[in-house]
């Protein structure tokens, strides 16, 4: 329910706060007083596309805030959850229009896009009037309205549609894969044989490259390493050091201990020299290789790298790539059987979908009779007993909602051709058709605030009274906001506001005043009598208010 509407610096409104309640809320006032501005402001905060410029002349920005009560099961909570906004019992929408045209919106102090506002508005407010393009006049929504009237559950139909699409997509993908694979079958056989013959292992390319570089360098350094080993052996340093030790030991007895330290150092040096000699010997053994091994390593290394370049993969990924190619070959070999299974799955899904669609079509056709009967009962009190309302169900594009197109058609007089609702009915007739439809479909939009913009235009007397009674009935347990010029309709309001336009100096401003019982008598009397309110008009107003 819309609880309040706060408007700042919008068109000819400087400051306005409107507190609304449940039931039938009535807005009245002279033509041009600004009633439509209130709807423009509400549409602005709900993200509807309307006037391009709303900022009051001389103001830096215009701002509209709307506060809604949000029960725990309200459908708008799903939109908030999808937008990542925490839902509370109170929903506050605020939107600002800067003087330069920029528009900014917030939901519960969280900045949002206009799209989020429009998604929320679908579950918050429904506008009906002669230029209604979001509600009952929108032919694209007629099928959903009929389904709601019929109480149809489309879950099974939507599931069948999704299963059918998935089955078709799987078949199409398998056919495309098989077609591509068949076109390259010779290439696949050759590539798999080539990869199987080489049989590269992960990490092998790096090992071969390291071994190759070692063998290439071995030839250049082996001679120097061999010379070094000779220099360290008995024929070189080791032999000379052992001679020195022997000579020093022979002289040590007469050196009075002066040679003990040098002898100990030489002993340690001989140990280190032995370790160095062993290391050089091992290095020399490692550098000893078969020239044929280098040739074989290079050939395999180059073969692995060439295949990697050919298939545009890393050398270490060649083994996995071979498996991929084998799978593609297997797909060709088993493709026919696989396609047959997928084709059967498509056929089964189509049969299921068609069965569900046929069931839904039958339910819709049954519901059309009940809706048309209900509409006939509603049109009679609205002085349109000669009009004919018909719900047409025709073949449409298959989709998740079925295979039907639904159109509400009318013929305003017996024998007259029927046609779409928004093309056949005149302004006053159209308003009554819309009201009758809304009464019949009242269960299809729980939680919505219903707005009727001059839906009583072109009617008066007993017909206007019938319109008012139906609006009041529609407002039972709900919230209805009606903009009206009809005193009969205004008299049924639970809350009543008068919209006035005042000129102060060079400034024109619109104001909204809540009316008590006495003020309501005066306002309805004005609506009955015009500029000069008579006692007779006041008496008639009291009579209307008394019901």
C-alpha positions as CSV (number, residue, x, y, z in Angstrom):
1,X,0.0,0.0,0.0
2,X,1.2,3.5,-0.8
3,X,1.4,5.2,2.5
4,X,2.8,8.6,1.6
5,X,3.9,10.7,-1.3
6,X,6.3,13.6,-0.7
7,X,7.0,16.0,-3.6
8,X,9.6,18.9,-3.7
9,X,10.0,21.4,-6.5
10,X,8.3,19.4,-9.3
11,X,6.5,21.4,-12.0
12,X,4.2,23.8,-10.2
13,X,4.5,22.0,-6.8
14,X,7.0,23.5,-4.3
15,X,6.3,21.4,-1.2
16,X,3.6,18.8,-0.9
17,X,3.1,15.8,1.4
18,X,0.2,13.4,0.9
19,X,-0.7,10.8,3.5
20,X,-2.8,8.0,1.9
21,X,-4.8,5.2,3.5
22,X,-6.5,2.0,2.6
23,X,-9.7,1.9,0.7
24,X,-10.9,4.4,-1.9
25,X,-8.7,7.6,-2.0
26,X,-10.3,10.4,-4.1
27,X,-8.5,13.4,-5.7
28,X,-10.7,16.1,-7.1
29,X,-10.2,19.6,-8.4
30,X,-10.8,21.9,-11.4
31,X,-9.2,21.1,-14.8
32,X,-5.6,22.2,-14.8
33,X,-5.3,22.3,-11.0
34,X,-2.5,19.8,-11.0
35,X,-4.1,16.4,-10.5
36,X,-2.1,14.9,-13.4
37,X,1.1,16.4,-11.9
38,X,0.6,14.1,-8.8
39,X,0.5,11.1,-11.1
40,X,3.5,12.4,-13.1
41,X,5.4,12.7,-9.8
42,X,4.4,9.2,-8.7
43,X,5.3,7.8,-12.1
44,X,8.7,9.6,-11.9
45,X,9.6,8.0,-8.5
46,X,8.5,4.6,-9.9
47,X,10.8,4.9,-12.9
48,X,8.1,5.3,-15.5
49,X,8.9,7.1,-18.7
50,X,7.0,10.4,-18.7
51,X,7.8,14.1,-19.0
52,X,11.5,14.8,-19.8
53,X,11.7,17.8,-17.5
54,X,10.0,17.9,-14.1
55,X,12.1,20.5,-12.1
56,X,10.1,23.5,-11.0
57,X,11.3,26.7,-12.6
58,X,14.1,28.3,-10.6
59,X,14.8,25.2,-8.5
60,X,18.1,23.3,-8.5
61,X,16.4,19.9,-8.5
62,X,13.1,18.2,-8.1
63,X,12.6,15.3,-5.7
64,X,9.9,12.8,-5.1
65,X,9.7,10.3,-2.2
66,X,7.1,7.5,-2.0
67,X,6.7,5.2,1.0
68,X,5.0,1.8,0.7
69,X,4.0,-0.7,3.3
70,X,5.5,-4.1,2.4
71,X,3.9,-7.2,3.9
72,X,6.1,-10.3,4.5
73,X,4.7,-12.1,1.4
74,X,4.7,-9.1,-1.0
75,X,6.1,-9.9,-4.5
76,X,8.3,-6.8,-4.4
77,X,10.5,-8.5,-1.9
78,X,11.8,-10.8,-4.7
79,X,12.9,-7.8,-6.7
80,X,14.7,-6.4,-3.7
81,X,16.4,-9.7,-3.1
82,X,17.6,-9.9,-6.7
83,X,18.9,-6.3,-6.5
84,X,20.8,-7.1,-3.3
85,X,18.7,-4.8,-1.2
86,X,17.5,-5.9,2.3
87,X,13.7,-5.9,2.4
88,X,12.0,-4.3,5.4
89,X,8.4,-3.7,6.3
90,X,8.7,-0.2,4.9
91,X,9.9,0.5,1.4
92,X,11.1,4.0,0.6
93,X,11.6,5.1,-3.0
94,X,13.4,8.4,-3.6
95,X,14.3,9.9,-7.0
96,X,15.9,13.2,-7.8
97,X,15.8,15.1,-11.1
98,X,18.6,17.7,-11.4
99,X,18.1,20.9,-13.4
100,X,20.6,19.6,-15.9
101,X,18.4,16.5,-16.6
102,X,20.4,14.0,-14.6
103,X,18.2,11.5,-12.6
104,X,19.3,9.6,-9.5
105,X,17.3,7.1,-7.6
106,X,17.5,5.3,-4.2
107,X,15.6,2.4,-2.6
108,X,15.9,2.3,1.2
109,X,18.9,4.6,0.8
110,X,20.6,2.2,-1.6
111,X,21.3,3.8,-5.0
112,X,19.6,1.9,-7.9
113,X,18.9,2.2,-11.6
114,X,15.6,3.2,-13.2
115,X,15.2,-0.4,-14.3
116,X,15.1,-1.6,-10.6
117,X,12.4,1.1,-9.9
118,X,10.3,-0.1,-12.9
119,X,10.6,-3.8,-11.8
120,X,9.4,-2.8,-8.3
121,X,6.6,-0.6,-9.7
122,X,5.2,-3.7,-11.5
123,X,4.4,-5.1,-8.0
124,X,3.5,-1.8,-6.3
125,X,1.2,0.3,-8.5
126,X,-1.1,-0.3,-11.5
127,X,-2.4,2.6,-13.5
128,X,-5.7,2.5,-15.4
129,X,-7.0,5.3,-17.6
130,X,-7.7,6.2,-21.2
131,X,-4.0,6.3,-22.0
132,X,-3.2,3.1,-20.0
133,X,-0.3,1.4,-21.8
134,X,1.0,-0.5,-18.7
135,X,-2.2,-2.3,-17.6
136,X,-5.3,-3.7,-19.2
137,X,-4.9,-2.0,-22.6
138,X,-1.5,-3.7,-23.1
139,X,-2.5,-6.6,-25.3
140,X,0.7,-8.4,-24.5
141,X,-0.5,-8.8,-20.9
142,X,-4.0,-10.2,-21.8
143,X,-2.8,-13.8,-21.7
144,X,-1.4,-13.4,-18.2
145,X,-4.6,-11.7,-17.0
146,X,-6.8,-14.6,-18.4
147,X,-4.5,-17.2,-16.8
148,X,-4.8,-15.4,-13.4
149,X,-8.6,-15.3,-13.8
150,X,-8.6,-19.0,-14.6
151,X,-6.2,-19.8,-11.7
152,X,-3.8,-21.6,-14.1
153,X,-0.6,-23.0,-12.7
154,X,1.9,-22.9,-15.6
155,X,4.8,-24.5,-13.7
156,X,4.6,-27.8,-15.6
157,X,4.3,-26.0,-19.0
158,X,7.3,-23.8,-18.3
159,X,9.3,-26.9,-17.2
160,X,8.3,-28.8,-20.3
161,X,9.3,-25.8,-22.5
162,X,12.7,-25.5,-20.8
163,X,13.3,-29.3,-21.2
164,X,12.4,-29.1,-24.9
165,X,14.8,-26.2,-25.4
166,X,17.6,-28.0,-23.6
167,X,17.0,-31.2,-25.6
168,X,17.1,-29.3,-28.9
169,X,20.2,-27.4,-27.9
170,X,21.9,-30.7,-26.9
171,X,21.0,-32.2,-30.3
172,X,22.1,-29.2,-32.3
173,X,25.5,-29.1,-30.4
174,X,26.0,-32.8,-31.0
175,X,25.3,-32.4,-34.7
176,X,27.7,-29.5,-35.0
177,X,30.4,-31.4,-33.2
178,X,29.9,-34.4,-35.3
179,X,29.9,-32.4,-38.5
180,X,33.2,-30.7,-37.5
181,X,34.7,-33.9,-36.5
182,X,33.7,-35.7,-39.7
183,X,35.2,-33.0,-41.8
184,X,38.6,-33.5,-40.1
185,X,38.5,-37.3,-39.7
186,X,41.7,-37.9,-41.8
187,X,43.5,-35.3,-39.9
188,X,42.5,-36.8,-36.6
189,X,43.6,-40.3,-37.5
190,X,47.0,-39.0,-38.7
191,X,47.5,-36.8,-35.6
192,X,46.6,-39.5,-33.1
193,X,48.9,-42.0,-34.9
194,X,51.7,-39.4,-34.9
195,X,51.2,-38.5,-31.2
196,X,50.9,-42.2,-30.2
197,X,54.2,-43.0,-32.0
198,X,56.1,-40.3,-30.3
199,X,54.3,-40.8,-26.9
200,X,55.7,-37.7,-25.2
201,X,55.6,-37.6,-21.4
202,X,55.0,-34.5,-19.2
203,X,58.3,-32.9,-18.3
204,X,60.2,-34.8,-21.0
205,X,61.0,-31.8,-23.1
206,X,62.7,-30.0,-20.2
207,X,64.7,-33.1,-19.3
208,X,65.9,-33.6,-22.9
209,X,66.8,-29.9,-23.3
210,X,68.9,-30.0,-20.1
211,X,70.7,-33.3,-21.1
212,X,71.3,-31.9,-24.7
213,X,72.9,-28.7,-23.3
214,X,75.0,-30.8,-20.9
215,X,76.3,-33.0,-23.7
216,X,76.9,-30.1,-26.0
217,X,79.0,-28.4,-23.4
218,X,80.8,-31.6,-22.4
219,X,83.0,-31.7,-25.5
220,X,84.3,-28.2,-24.8
221,X,85.2,-28.6,-21.2
222,X,86.2,-32.3,-20.9
223,X,89.8,-31.6,-22.0
224,X,90.3,-28.9,-19.3
225,X,88.7,-31.1,-16.6
226,X,91.0,-34.0,-17.6
227,X,94.1,-31.7,-17.4
228,X,92.9,-30.6,-14.0
229,X,92.6,-34.2,-12.8
230,X,96.1,-34.9,-14.0
231,X,97.4,-31.8,-12.1
232,X,95.7,-33.1,-8.9
233,X,96.9,-36.7,-9.2
234,X,100.0,-38.5,-8.1
235,X,101.8,-37.1,-11.1
236,X,100.9,-33.6,-10.1
237,X,100.0,-31.8,-6.8
238,X,99.2,-35.0,-4.8
239,X,102.6,-36.5,-5.6
240,X,104.5,-33.3,-4.9
241,X,102.7,-32.8,-1.6
242,X,103.4,-36.4,-0.5
243,X,107.1,-35.9,-1.3
244,X,107.0,-32.7,0.8
245,X,105.4,-34.6,3.7
246,X,108.1,-37.4,3.4
247,X,111.0,-34.9,3.4
248,X,109.5,-32.9,6.3
249,X,108.9,-36.0,8.4
250,X,112.5,-37.0,8.0
251,X,113.6,-33.6,9.2
252,X,111.0,-33.1,12.0
253,X,113.0,-35.0,14.7
254,X,115.7,-32.4,14.5
255,X,113.4,-29.3,14.1
256,X,112.4,-29.3,17.7
257,X,108.6,-29.2,16.9
258,X,108.8,-26.4,14.4
259,X,107.5,-28.6,11.6
260,X,104.6,-30.2,13.5
261,X,102.0,-27.5,12.5
262,X,103.1,-27.5,8.8
263,X,102.8,-31.3,8.8
264,X,99.3,-31.2,10.3
265,X,98.2,-28.6,7.7
266,X,99.6,-30.7,4.9
267,X,97.7,-33.7,6.2
268,X,94.5,-31.7,6.1
269,X,95.3,-30.4,2.6
270,X,95.8,-34.0,1.4
271,X,92.4,-34.9,2.6
272,X,90.8,-31.9,0.9
273,X,92.8,-32.6,-2.2
274,X,91.5,-36.1,-2.3
275,X,87.9,-34.9,-2.1
276,X,88.6,-32.4,-4.9
277,X,90.2,-35.1,-7.0
278,X,87.2,-37.4,-6.5
279,X,84.7,-34.7,-7.5
280,X,86.7,-33.9,-10.6
281,X,86.8,-37.7,-11.5
282,X,83.0,-37.9,-11.1
283,X,82.5,-34.8,-13.2
284,X,84.8,-36.3,-15.9
285,X,82.8,-39.5,-15.9
286,X,79.5,-37.5,-16.3
287,X,81.0,-35.6,-19.3
288,X,81.9,-38.9,-20.9
289,X,78.9,-39.6,-23.4
290,X,78.1,-41.4,-26.5
291,X,77.9,-38.9,-29.5
292,X,75.0,-41.0,-30.7
293,X,73.0,-40.2,-27.6
294,X,73.3,-36.5,-28.3
295,X,71.9,-37.0,-31.8
296,X,69.0,-39.1,-30.5
297,X,68.2,-36.6,-27.8
298,X,68.2,-33.8,-30.2
299,X,66.0,-35.7,-32.7
300,X,63.4,-36.5,-30.0
301,X,63.5,-32.9,-28.5
302,X,63.0,-31.4,-31.9
303,X,60.1,-33.8,-32.7
304,X,58.3,-32.9,-29.5
305,X,58.7,-29.2,-30.1
306,X,57.5,-29.5,-33.7
307,X,54.3,-31.3,-32.7
308,X,53.6,-28.8,-30.0
309,X,53.9,-26.0,-32.6
310,X,51.8,-27.9,-35.1
311,X,48.9,-28.3,-32.6
312,X,49.4,-25.0,-30.8
313,X,49.8,-26.6,-27.4
314,X,52.6,-26.7,-24.8
315,X,55.0,-29.7,-25.1
316,X,53.9,-31.0,-21.7
317,X,50.2,-30.9,-22.9
318,X,50.7,-33.1,-25.9
319,X,49.6,-36.3,-24.0
320,X,46.3,-34.7,-22.9
321,X,45.8,-33.3,-26.4
322,X,46.1,-36.7,-27.9
323,X,43.3,-37.8,-25.5
324,X,41.1,-35.0,-26.8
325,X,41.7,-36.1,-30.4
326,X,40.8,-39.6,-29.5
327,X,37.5,-38.5,-28.0
328,X,36.7,-36.6,-31.2
329,X,37.4,-39.7,-33.2
330,X,35.2,-41.7,-30.7
331,X,32.4,-39.1,-31.3
332,X,32.6,-39.8,-35.0
333,X,32.5,-43.6,-34.4
334,X,29.6,-43.4,-32.0
335,X,28.0,-40.3,-33.4
336,X,25.1,-41.9,-35.2
337,X,24.0,-43.7,-32.1
338,X,24.4,-40.6,-29.9
339,X,22.4,-38.5,-32.3
340,X,19.6,-41.0,-32.4
341,X,19.4,-40.9,-28.6
342,X,19.3,-37.1,-28.6
343,X,16.8,-37.0,-31.3
344,X,14.5,-39.3,-29.3
345,X,15.0,-37.0,-26.3
346,X,13.8,-34.0,-28.4
347,X,10.8,-35.9,-29.6
348,X,9.8,-37.0,-26.1
349,X,10.3,-33.4,-24.8
350,X,8.2,-32.0,-27.7
351,X,5.4,-34.5,-27.0
352,X,5.4,-33.5,-23.3
353,X,5.3,-29.8,-24.1
354,X,2.5,-30.2,-26.7
355,X,0.5,-32.2,-24.1
356,X,1.0,-29.5,-21.5
357,X,0.3,-26.7,-24.0
358,X,-2.9,-28.5,-25.1
359,X,-4.1,-28.8,-21.5
360,X,-3.4,-25.1,-20.9
361,X,-5.2,-24.1,-24.1
362,X,-8.3,-26.0,-23.1
363,X,-8.3,-24.4,-19.7
364,X,-7.9,-21.0,-21.3
365,X,-10.8,-21.6,-23.7
366,X,-13.0,-22.7,-20.8
367,X,-12.0,-19.6,-18.8
368,X,-12.9,-17.3,-21.7
369,X,-16.6,-18.2,-21.3
370,X,-16.5,-17.5,-17.6
371,X,-14.7,-14.2,-18.0
372,X,-17.0,-13.1,-20.8
373,X,-20.1,-13.9,-18.7
374,X,-18.6,-12.0,-15.7
375,X,-17.9,-9.0,-17.9
376,X,-21.5,-9.0,-19.3
377,X,-22.8,-8.9,-15.7
378,X,-20.5,-6.0,-14.9
379,X,-21.2,-4.0,-18.0
380,X,-25.0,-4.0,-17.5
381,X,-25.0,-1.7,-14.4
382,X,-22.5,0.6,-16.2
383,X,-25.2,1.2,-18.9
384,X,-23.4,-0.9,-21.5
385,X,-25.7,-3.9,-21.5
386,X,-25.7,-3.8,-25.3
387,X,-22.0,-4.0,-25.6
388,X,-20.3,-7.4,-26.2
389,X,-17.0,-8.3,-24.6
390,X,-15.2,-11.4,-25.9
391,X,-11.9,-13.0,-25.1
392,X,-10.3,-14.5,-28.1
393,X,-7.7,-17.3,-27.9
394,X,-5.8,-17.9,-31.1
395,X,-2.6,-19.6,-32.2
396,X,0.5,-17.8,-31.2
397,X,4.2,-18.3,-31.1
398,X,5.1,-21.3,-28.9
399,X,6.9,-20.3,-25.7
400,X,7.1,-21.0,-22.0
401,X,3.5,-19.7,-21.5
402,X,2.1,-22.0,-24.2
403,X,1.1,-21.7,-27.9
404,X,-1.8,-19.2,-27.5
405,X,-2.3,-15.5,-28.2
406,X,-5.1,-13.9,-26.1
407,X,-6.9,-10.7,-27.0
408,X,-9.7,-8.9,-25.3
409,X,-12.1,-7.6,-28.0
410,X,-15.3,-5.5,-27.8
411,X,-18.3,-4.6,-29.9
412,X,-20.0,-1.6,-28.5
413,X,-23.4,-2.3,-30.2
414,X,-25.1,-5.4,-31.5
415,X,-24.1,-6.1,-35.1
416,X,-21.1,-3.8,-34.9
417,X,-17.8,-5.3,-35.8
418,X,-15.6,-6.3,-32.8
419,X,-12.0,-5.3,-32.4
420,X,-9.2,-4.8,-29.9
421,X,-10.4,-3.1,-26.7
422,X,-8.2,0.1,-27.2
423,X,-9.3,0.6,-30.8
424,X,-13.0,0.1,-30.7
425,X,-14.2,1.8,-27.5
426,X,-14.7,5.5,-27.2
427,X,-13.2,7.4,-24.2
428,X,-16.2,6.9,-21.9
429,X,-16.9,3.4,-23.0
430,X,-13.2,2.5,-22.7
431,X,-13.2,3.7,-19.1
432,X,-16.1,1.5,-18.2
433,X,-14.7,-1.5,-20.0
434,X,-11.5,-1.1,-18.0
435,X,-13.3,-0.8,-14.7
436,X,-15.4,-3.8,-15.4
437,X,-12.3,-5.8,-16.4
438,X,-10.5,-4.7,-13.3
439,X,-13.5,-5.8,-11.1
440,X,-13.6,-9.2,-12.8
441,X,-9.8,-9.6,-12.5
442,X,-9.5,-8.1,-9.0
443,X,-7.8,-11.2,-7.7
444,X,-4.9,-11.1,-10.1
445,X,-2.9,-8.3,-8.5
446,X,-2.8,-8.7,-4.7
447,X,-0.8,-6.0,-2.9
448,X,-1.0,-3.4,-5.7
449,X,-2.1,0.1,-5.3
450,X,-4.7,0.7,-8.1
451,X,-4.8,4.1,-9.7
452,X,-7.7,5.2,-11.9
453,X,-7.0,8.4,-13.8
454,X,-10.4,10.0,-14.8
455,X,-11.7,6.6,-15.6
456,X,-15.2,8.0,-15.2
457,X,-14.8,10.5,-18.0
458,X,-17.8,10.7,-20.3
459,X,-20.3,9.2,-17.9
460,X,-22.7,10.8,-15.4
461,X,-25.8,10.2,-13.4
462,X,-26.7,6.6,-12.6
463,X,-23.7,5.4,-14.6
464,X,-21.3,7.5,-12.6
465,X,-22.9,6.1,-9.5
466,X,-22.4,2.6,-10.7
467,X,-18.8,3.4,-11.4
468,X,-18.3,4.8,-7.9
469,X,-19.9,1.7,-6.3
470,X,-17.6,-0.6,-8.2
471,X,-14.5,1.5,-7.3
472,X,-15.6,1.3,-3.7
473,X,-16.1,-2.5,-3.9
474,X,-12.7,-2.8,-5.6
475,X,-11.1,-0.9,-2.7
476,X,-12.5,-3.3,-0.1
477,X,-9.4,-4.8,1.5
478,X,-7.2,-2.9,-1.0
479,X,-6.0,0.6,-1.8
480,X,-7.5,2.5,-4.8
481,X,-6.6,6.0,-5.8
482,X,-9.0,7.7,-8.2
483,X,-8.6,11.1,-10.0
484,X,-12.2,12.1,-10.8
485,X,-14.4,15.0,-12.0
486,X,-17.5,13.0,-11.0
487,X,-19.3,14.0,-7.8
488,X,-21.0,10.6,-7.7
489,X,-17.6,8.9,-7.7
490,X,-16.1,11.3,-5.2
491,X,-18.9,10.7,-2.7
492,X,-17.8,7.1,-2.3
493,X,-14.2,8.0,-1.2
494,X,-12.9,6.9,2.2
495,X,-10.4,9.8,2.0
496,X,-10.8,12.9,-0.1
497,X,-8.3,15.5,-1.3
498,X,-8.9,18.7,-3.2
499,X,-6.2,19.8,-5.7
500,X,-6.1,23.6,-6.2
501,X,-3.9,25.9,-8.3
502,X,-3.0,29.3,-6.8
503,X,-1.2,32.3,-8.2
504,X,0.9,34.3,-5.8
505,X,2.7,37.2,-7.4
506,X,4.3,35.8,-10.5
507,X,4.3,32.2,-9.3
508,X,1.7,29.5,-9.9
509,X,1.7,26.7,-7.4
510,X,-0.5,23.6,-6.9
511,X,-1.6,22.5,-3.5
512,X,-3.4,19.4,-2.1
513,X,-5.8,19.7,0.9
514,X,-7.3,16.8,2.8
515,X,-11.0,17.4,3.3
516,X,-13.1,16.8,6.4
517,X,-16.9,16.2,6.2
518,X,-17.8,19.8,5.9
519,X,-15.2,20.5,3.2
520,X,-16.3,17.4,1.3
521,X,-19.8,18.8,1.1
522,X,-18.5,22.1,-0.3
523,X,-16.2,20.3,-2.8
524,X,-18.9,17.9,-4.1
525,X,-21.4,20.8,-4.2
526,X,-18.8,22.7,-6.4
527,X,-18.5,19.7,-8.6
528,X,-22.3,19.6,-9.0
529,X,-23.0,23.4,-9.4
530,X,-19.8,24.9,-10.8
531,X,-18.5,28.3,-9.7
532,X,-21.6,29.3,-7.8
533,X,-22.4,26.9,-5.0
534,X,-26.1,26.9,-4.0
535,X,-27.8,25.5,-1.0
536,X,-29.5,23.1,-3.4
537,X,-26.1,21.9,-4.5
538,X,-25.0,21.4,-0.9
539,X,-28.1,19.4,-0.2
540,X,-27.5,17.2,-3.2
541,X,-23.8,16.8,-2.0
542,X,-25.0,15.7,1.5
543,X,-27.4,13.3,-0.2
544,X,-24.6,11.8,-2.2
545,X,-22.3,11.4,0.8
546,X,-25.1,9.8,2.7
547,X,-25.3,7.1,0.0
